Amino acid sequence: MRVWIDLTNSPHVLVLRPVIEELRRRGHRVDVTARDFAQTLGLCDRLGIPHTAIGHHRGERLPDKARGLASRTTALLRWSRRVGGHPDGSAPFDLAIGHGSNDVTVAAAALGIPSTTAFDYEWATVQHQINCRLAQAVVVPASIPPQRLSRYGADGKIRAYAGLKEEYYLSDLDPDPSVLVDLGLDAAEPIAVVRTPPEVSLYHRFHNDRFAQVLTRLREQGQVVVLPRTADQRAELRAAGGFVVPERPIDGPSLIALADLVVSAGGTMNREAVALGTPVFTTFDGRPGAVDDALIAEGRLHRLEDPEAVELVKRDRSGTDAGRTRRDPAVFTDLLLSPVG
């Protein structure tokens, strides 16, 4: 079988890396396309995933997203036709897979190729209206109530998995301590990892913003690695001083596993910390999804309400696997393959 996997954002590289490996282990041919956005291409290179770079991010406004969808889908269609179909003249692929990729779902539908879409945050309305209606399978965590997906046209297509997607793709992670050396960190001292919110500026409201306040507090308590989203944020962090700001893609999961605390405005990093047993606070201000609601209710994820309550101390790593949860990536792969059996 020939499978097409499309990667549009850096977390998707990590999510689908073990799927690509499992498919190839089973003897399937896998072709990967990737969008030039965030660290997607760099992570593909670092993880040794051969790929074809197609398109780039066009912006966050709805008109920009629409232009980006049209432009990149067209480019994907040209690429898929160029790589050639089966000898019998049928479509070039047996299945297309994306984690929230509108582009590959639309392109697959135009080509008559079955597709699977996956996601774990149910309130990205425009994205899900496209993907759930066009895809043949919708792979989501079991904690998302199916009725929340009905309005997207997902009825009869849902393939639910137990736990978190991070518990599948991080199941084989053996944290590499060299990431600490590369960043100039002292493993004997407390380490915090922070992911910034999507706002362009961090420090213009430095004394009245809770995220900026927690950054200041953590800097006073230990070593702080900050992963900015934009060049402007990077420049502001460097000007403020006292933070470690990586210059290139790093082994994020190893860093999170070896850290003592994570504070993040992004869902993926929060859930990676949960899966790896690292204490984590969320500063996400959007509408909470069912996954995060469940983790907060279970006490595995904490909402950051008061920056003064955050304490950075060396954590106790005694005990088996330091609180990690591991799940078999083959189970996740089987769900993605469900449209073709």
C-alpha positions in Angstrom: 0.0 0.0 0.0 1.1 3.5 -0.7 0.4 6.1 2.0 0.6 9.9 1.8 1.3 11.8 5.0 1.2 15.6 5.2 2.9 17.6 7.9 1.8 21.2 8.3 3.1 22.2 11.8 6.1 21.1 13.9 4.1 19.0 16.5 2.8 16.9 13.7 6.3 15.7 12.9 6.6 14.2 16.3 3.0 12.8 16.3 3.4 11.0 13.0 7.1 10.0 13.2 6.3 6.6 14.9 3.4 6.1 12.5 5.7 6.5 9.5 8.1 4.1 11.0 5.4 1.6 11.8 3.9 1.8 8.3 7.4 1.2 6.7 8.0 -1.7 9.1 4.8 -3.3 7.8 6.1 -2.9 4.2 4.0 0.0 3.1 5.5 2.8 1.0 5.2 6.2 2.7 5.5 9.6 0.9 5.7 12.7 3.1 5.0 16.3 2.2 5.7 19.1 4.7 4.8 22.8 5.0 7.5 25.4 5.7 6.1 26.7 9.0 7.5 26.9 12.5 10.2 24.2 12.8 8.4 21.6 10.7 11.1 21.2 8.0 13.9 21.4 10.6 12.3 18.6 12.7 11.9 16.4 9.6 15.6 16.8 9.0 16.6 16.2 12.6 14.4 13.1 12.9 15.6 11.7 9.5 12.2 11.9 7.8 12.6 12.2 4.0 10.0 14.8 2.7 9.1 17.1 0.0 8.7 20.7 1.1 5.5 22.3 -0.3 4.1 25.7 0.5 4.3 27.9 3.6 2.1 29.5 6.2 0.1 32.5 4.8 -1.1 34.1 8.0 -3.7 33.8 10.8 -6.5 35.9 9.4 -9.4 34.0 7.8 -8.8 35.4 4.3 -5.1 34.5 4.6 -6.0 31.0 5.6 -8.3 30.6 2.7 -5.6 31.8 0.2 -3.2 29.5 1.9 -5.5 26.5 1.6 -6.2 27.2 -2.1 -2.5 27.8 -3.0 -1.0 24.8 -1.1 -3.8 22.4 -2.1 -3.1 23.3 -5.7 0.6 22.7 -5.2 -0.1 19.3 -3.5 -2.3 18.3 -6.4 0.5 19.1 -8.9 3.0 17.2 -6.8 0.7 14.1 -6.4 0.1 13.9 -10.1 3.9 14.4 -10.8 4.9 11.5 -8.5 2.6 9.2 -10.6 -0.3 6.8 -10.1 -0.6 3.0 -10.0 0.0 1.0 -13.2 -3.7 0.6 -13.6 -4.2 4.3 -13.9 -5.8 4.7 -10.5 -4.9 7.4 -7.9 -1.3 7.7 -6.9 -2.0 6.8 -3.2 -4.2 4.4 -1.3 -4.6 6.6 1.7 -3.8 10.2 2.8 -3.2 11.1 6.4 -3.0 14.4 8.2 -3.1 15.7 11.7 -5.4 18.7 11.2 -4.1 19.3 7.7 -6.9 20.8 5.6 -4.6 20.9 2.6 -4.1 17.1 2.3 -7.8 16.3 3.0 -9.0 18.6 0.2 -6.4 17.4 -2.2 -7.2 13.7 -1.4 -10.9 14.4 -2.0 -10.1 16.0 -5.4 -8.1 12.9 -6.3 -10.6 10.4 -5.0 -8.2 9.1 -2.4 -9.5 8.0 1.0 -8.2 10.1 3.9 -7.9 10.2 7.6 -7.8 13.3 9.7 -6.7 13.4 13.4 -6.9 16.1 16.1 -7.3 16.5 19.8 -8.8 20.0 20.2 -12.4 20.1 19.1 -13.0 23.9 18.8 -11.0 24.7 15.7 -14.3 25.1 13.9 -13.3 26.0 10.3 -10.6 23.4 10.2 -12.9 20.6 11.4 -15.8 21.6 9.1 -13.5 20.8 6.2 -11.6 17.8 7.5 -14.4 15.9 9.2 -16.8 16.2 6.2 -14.2 15.2 3.6 -12.3 12.5 5.5 -13.4 8.9 5.8 -12.0 8.6 9.4 -11.7 11.0 12.2 -9.2 9.9 14.8 -9.6 11.7 18.2 -9.0 11.0 21.9 -11.9 9.2 23.6 -12.2 12.0 26.1 -13.8 14.2 23.4 -17.6 13.7 23.6 -18.7 12.5 20.1 -21.7 14.9 20.1 -19.2 17.8 20.0 -18.1 16.6 16.6 -21.5 16.0 15.1 -21.8 19.5 13.8 -18.7 18.9 11.7 -20.1 15.9 10.0 -18.0 13.4 11.9 -20.9 11.0 12.8 -20.0 7.4 11.9 -16.4 8.3 11.2 -15.0 8.7 14.7 -12.2 6.3 15.7 -11.4 7.0 19.4 -8.2 6.2 21.2 -7.5 5.9 24.9 -5.3 8.5 26.6 -3.2 11.2 24.9 -1.6 11.1 21.5 1.6 12.1 23.3 1.5 8.9 25.2 1.8 7.0 21.9 4.5 9.0 20.1 6.6 9.5 23.1 6.4 5.8 24.2 9.9 5.0 22.9 11.6 8.2 24.2 14.8 7.7 26.1 15.6 11.2 27.2 19.0 12.4 25.9 20.8 14.5 28.5 23.0 16.0 25.8 20.2 18.5 25.1 21.0 20.1 28.5 24.7 20.2 27.6 23.9 21.8 24.2 21.9 24.5 25.9 24.5 25.2 28.6 22.2 24.0 31.4 23.3 22.5 34.8 21.4 19.3 35.4 21.9 19.7 39.2 20.0 23.0 39.3 16.2 23.5 38.7 15.2 23.8 35.0 11.9 25.3 33.7 10.8 25.1 30.1 8.4 27.8 28.9 6.4 28.1 25.7 5.2 31.6 24.9 1.7 32.6 24.0 0.9 33.5 20.3 0.9 37.3 21.0 3.7 39.0 19.2 4.9 41.1 22.2 5.7 39.8 25.6 7.3 42.6 27.5 5.4 45.8 26.6 3.1 44.8 29.4 5.7 43.1 31.5 4.4 44.1 34.9 0.7 43.4 34.4 0.6 40.3 32.3 0.5 37.0 34.2 2.6 35.2 31.6 5.3 37.8 31.8 5.1 37.8 35.6 5.7 34.0 35.7 8.7 34.4 33.4 10.2 36.9 35.8 9.5 34.7 38.8 11.0 31.6 37.2 14.1 33.6 36.2 14.7 34.4 39.9 14.3 30.7 40.9 16.4 28.8 38.4 17.3 28.1 34.8 14.6 29.0 32.3 14.5 27.8 28.7 12.0 29.8 26.6 10.7 28.6 23.3 9.4 31.7 21.5 6.9 31.7 18.6 8.1 34.7 16.7 11.3 36.6 15.9 10.0 39.6 17.8 9.5 37.5 20.9 13.0 36.1 20.5 14.5 39.6 20.3 12.5 40.8 23.4 13.6 37.8 25.4 17.3 38.4 24.5 17.0 42.0 25.4 15.4 41.1 28.8 18.3 38.7 29.6 18.5 35.8 31.9 16.8 33.3 29.7 18.1 30.4 27.5 16.6 30.9 24.0 17.5 28.1 21.6 18.8 29.2 18.2 17.7 26.0 16.3 15.3 23.1 16.6 16.1 21.1 19.7 15.1 17.7 21.2 12.1 19.2 22.9 10.7 15.9 24.4 14.0 15.1 26.0 14.2 18.6 27.4 10.7 18.4 28.8 11.4 14.9 30.3 14.5 16.3 32.1 13.0 19.5 33.2 11.5 20.2 36.6 8.6 22.4 35.5 6.8 23.3 32.3 4.7 26.4 31.7 3.1 26.6 28.3 0.5 28.4 26.3 0.5 25.6 23.8 -1.5 22.4 24.2 1.0 20.0 22.7 3.8 20.9 25.1 1.4 20.7 28.1 0.4 17.2 27.1 3.9 16.1 26.4 4.8 17.1 30.0 1.8 15.2 31.3 2.8 12.1 29.3 6.4 12.4 30.6 5.5 13.0 34.2 6.8 16.6 34.4 4.8 19.1 36.5 3.0 21.5 34.1 1.0 24.7 34.2 -1.2 25.9 31.3 -1.6 29.6 30.4 -3.9 28.8 27.5 -6.6 31.5 27.3 -8.8 30.1 24.6 -11.8 27.8 24.9 -10.6 24.7 26.8 -11.0 21.4 25.1 -12.2 18.1 26.6 -8.7 16.7 26.8 -7.4 19.6 28.9 -10.6 19.7 31.0 -10.1 16.0 31.9 -6.4 16.4 32.7 -7.1 19.4 35.0 -9.9 17.4 36.7 -7.4 14.5 37.2 -4.8 16.9 38.7 -2.3 16.1 35.9 -2.4 19.6 34.4 -2.7 22.8 36.4 -4.2 26.1 35.3 -1.9 29.1 36.0 -4.0 31.5 38.1 -1.5 33.1 40.3 2.1 33.5 39.1 3.3 33.9 42.7 2.1 30.3 43.4 4.6 28.8 40.9 7.7 27.3 42.5 10.7 26.0 40.5 12.4 23.3 42.5 14.2 20.0 41.7 11.6 17.3 41.4 11.8 13.8 42.8 12.4 11.3 40.0 12.3 8.3 42.2 10.0 5.5 41.3 9.4 3.5 38.2 9.5 5.5 34.9 9.0 8.8 36.8 5.2 8.9 36.3 5.3 8.3 32.6 2.5 6.7 30.6 3.4 4.7 27.5 1.0 3.4 24.8 1.6 1.3 21.7 2.0 3.4 18.5 0.8 0.5 16.5 -2.7 1.0 18.0 -2.7 4.6 16.9 -1.5 3.6 13.4 -4.3 1.0 13.0 -6.9 3.7 13.7 -5.3 6.0 11.0 -5.5 3.1 8.5 -9.1 2.3 9.2 -10.5 3.7 5.9 -8.6 1.0 4.0 -8.8 -1.8 6.5 
